[in-house]
Each structure stands twice: as C-alpha cells, then as structure tokens.
C-alpha cells in the first residue's frame, strides 16, 4: 500500500489505474483494503495529502 499511497499523492491516475498498478484487478476491493489500512478511502487520502501540499 505504500506504493499505492505514493501514486495517489504524486499522480492524477484514476483509482482503478492505481489499483491495477499495485496488483489489484478489482478497484472496489483495493479501496476497501486501503481504507482498512489507512482509515481513508483512496480519494479521501489523495484529497487530504494534496490539500496539505498546496495550502499557503
């Protein structure tokens, strides 16, 4: 999931593409696992890390 977090943080790839690149064919299953490990969905994670990066 570290690689997935990096892709979410540094790219604009769709969640389904991030899931595929880290070995999950089912994006919904990937999202479920990501949430269990990080307490945020992939989209929420992406939004939160980007808002921290771009806040003046």
Beta strands, then each sheet from edge to edge (+ up, - down):
end
